[in-house]
């Protein structure tokens, strides 16, 4: 069958609690511009894009969560500026230009693809101030005729009121673990455009639970357990003061503001050095240096530093008591964490166990590409290992103080979270790793916390 690519109009909106400050969280609706979606593949009805767009606008309007800009208005502005909307969104500076023209904080764009028996609709929500992809969503169906009956359902998902992924079987959807505007406090660093979210202090059980130990032992022998996982015990109660945490891992673009010559390189010909990918080949010393540099640049705005192990695990768990913030099943990682999955196993062919899922990335993913946890933190598991403040010790948990513990001294530094290269055993909130402070590799990056003075 002959394949064609047709530029049709298809509008989709996807709302999430965004890392913007000011008006976006001052009780006003988020001012958002809709950018035309491409339709690719086999299309029988030429007007399909326009028809679905009108249905979608009506359904989105009923959710009442956006300051939704009229399509006619957007086209008029573009005509006056003699600009092409499609051309704008294909370039890095495009989102900032659209934000300037329309006075909006976010744009929504994406694509509709029909390939043989599958129709796939993908949407992207983009921060106009940074060009960062805040959220992506996709639905799939096997019959184009079912689309009209699912527009209201799709609009609820796009508005952040239901989970983004829809199977072709109309299965019941669970609400996403995403707060609505006003439920969390956000702060943006104007030097790097890093977004921070306030993590309320509290107490939790730090470390590996007895149930988690049983599962690990059932999947590995006792020698492997003692070598890799025994340092996660004993589980103990820890209380943490509140702090601001970076919603995303530090990106290559952000790190190069500190070190313009930095290069995150590539792995087997696949780049790790994209602007929005997390910076890797970062030593603990470099990460600490970046934090001190940012503190100096933000005089009077607080101190920046790496999180302690206790802060990091508290933030990762986000109130959960399971092995992973989404639950215990490692094969559900594909929605929440960029890990060593089926695709990675096929292309990289490493010897260790892979996750039985697909997250769509072989190496590091642009930060924020998957679902956040309940604290609105992205990539806490997977993507890259993250440095912490602590000096690593196998027996640290035996001497931890209850309030704000940190292990200091000479030795390797603790790292947390696993990476795109990690087997299921490393993709757990309680899992610990360590490397020397001067070590750099393809898997290690970092995120910061901000402590108010």
Secondary structure, 3 states (H helix, E strand, C coil): CCCCEECCCCCCCCCCCCCCCHHHHCCCCEEEEECCCEEEECCCCCCHHHHHHHHHHHHHHHHCCEEECCHHHHHHHHHHHCCCHHHHCCCCCHHHHHHHHHCCCEEEEEEEEEECCEEEEEEEEEECCCCCEEEEEEEEECCHHHCHHHHHHHHHHHCCCCCCCECCCCCCCCCCCCCCCCCCCEEECCCCCCEEEEECCEEEEECCCHHHHHHHHHHCCHHHHHHHCHHHCCCEEEEECCEEEECCCCEHHHHHHHCCCCCCCEECCEECCCCCEECCCCCHHHHHHHHHHHHHHCCCCCEEEECCHHHHHHHHHCCCCCCECCECCHHHHHHCCCCCCHHHHHHHCCCCCCCCCCCCCCCCCECCCCCCCCCCCCCCCCCCEEEEEEECCCCHHHCCCCECCCCCCCCCEEEECCCCCCCHHHCCCCCEEEECCCCCCCCEECCEEEECC
